[in-house]
Amino acid sequence: SILRSPAPQRWESRRQRAPAQADYYDRMLQEHGSALIADGPFQYRRACLWAAFFSFLAGRRRNGIVHIFRYLRPAPFSLSGWSLLFAGLFGPSAMKVGYIVRDRLGAAVKDHEL
C-alpha cells in the first residue's frame, strides 16, 4: 500500500523540522541569495523550492508563495513548482499525499531504469 511505504515516516520527520528548516532557508536566501543568483542559479532555484516546501509545511503560506514564485520566475512551466504551490495552498494534508505519491512514482521509475 502507498501509505505503508517509508515515505510517511520521512514525512513526519520533515513536518516536525519544518519551522526550523523554513527559518534556515529564509536566512540563507536573505544572506546569500544575490550571490547564488549570480554564481549558482540552479542552487538558488533549488533553495527557493525547499524554502517554499518548508514554509508551506510550517503553515507559512505567504512566505511559501513568495519563495515558489522566485523558483518559477525563470521556469514558469515547472510542474514541480506549480504542484507544490497548489498543494501548499491546500495545506499540509494535500502536501503529504503529493509527497508520498511523488516518492512512490520516483521509486517505480528507478525500478524500471536500465
N, C-alpha and C positions, 0 to 999 in steps of 0.2 A: 504494500500500500504506500501511497505517496506520503502519508503522514507518519509512517514508521521509518522513513529514511533518516540519515544522520542530519539532514538539513534542519529539522525542528530544534535539535539540540544546539546547533550552531546559532540558530535564530535567537534562542533565549539568551545566549551569551552576548550576542550583538545588541539585543534590546536592552539588556542591563547596562551595557557600556555606552549606550547611545548618547546620553548627555555629555559625558566626558569626551567622547570622540568628536562630537559636534563642536564642543569648545576648542579642542585641539585643532581641528581643520579650520575653524574660523580664525584662530590666532595665527596659524601657519600661513593661510592665504592673505591675511592682513599684513603680516610682516614680510612675506616673500613672494607675494602674488605677482608683483611687477617684474621681478627677476625671472620667475617661472614663465611668464608670458613671453619675455624676450628670449630666454635661453632654452626653455623646455616646454613648448606649448602643449605637447601630449601629456606631460606630467601635470601641467596646470589644469587641463581639462579633466584628467583622472581625479585630481584632488577636489575639483568642483563637484564631480559626480559623487564622490564619497562624502563630501561636506553636505550635499543635498540629502543623500541617503540617511545619514545620521541625524541631520536636522529634522527631517520628516519623522523619523523613528522616535526622536525625543519629544515630538509634539510641537516643534517649532516650524510651523508651516510657512510662515512669511520668509524666514531665513532659508528654508529649503527651496522655495520658489526663486529667490534671488540667486542661489547657487546653481540651480538647474538651468536657469536661463543663461548664466555665464557659460555653462557647459554646452548649451545648444547654439549659442551665438555663431561659432564657426561651422557648425554642422547641424543645420536646422532639421534635417530629416533623420536624425539619430533615433532609432527605435528604442534603444535602452533609455535615452533621455526622456522621451515622451512617455514611455511606460512608467518610469519612476515618478514623473510628475503626476500622472493620473492616479497611480497607486498611493502616492504620498498625500494627495488631496483627499482621498477616501479614508485615510488613516492607517494605523499600524496593522490592523487585521487584513486589509487588502494588500499591504506590503508583504505580510507573511506568506500569503497564498502565492503572490508573484515570486517571492524569493524561493520558495520550495519548488514551484513549477520550473523556474529557471535552473535551479540546481539539478533537478531530475533530467531536464532536457539536455543540459550540459553533459551529464553522466552518460546519457544514451548516445549522444554524438561521439563521445570519446570511445565508447564500447564498439562503435561501428567504423572507426577510422582504420586505415590500413597501416 
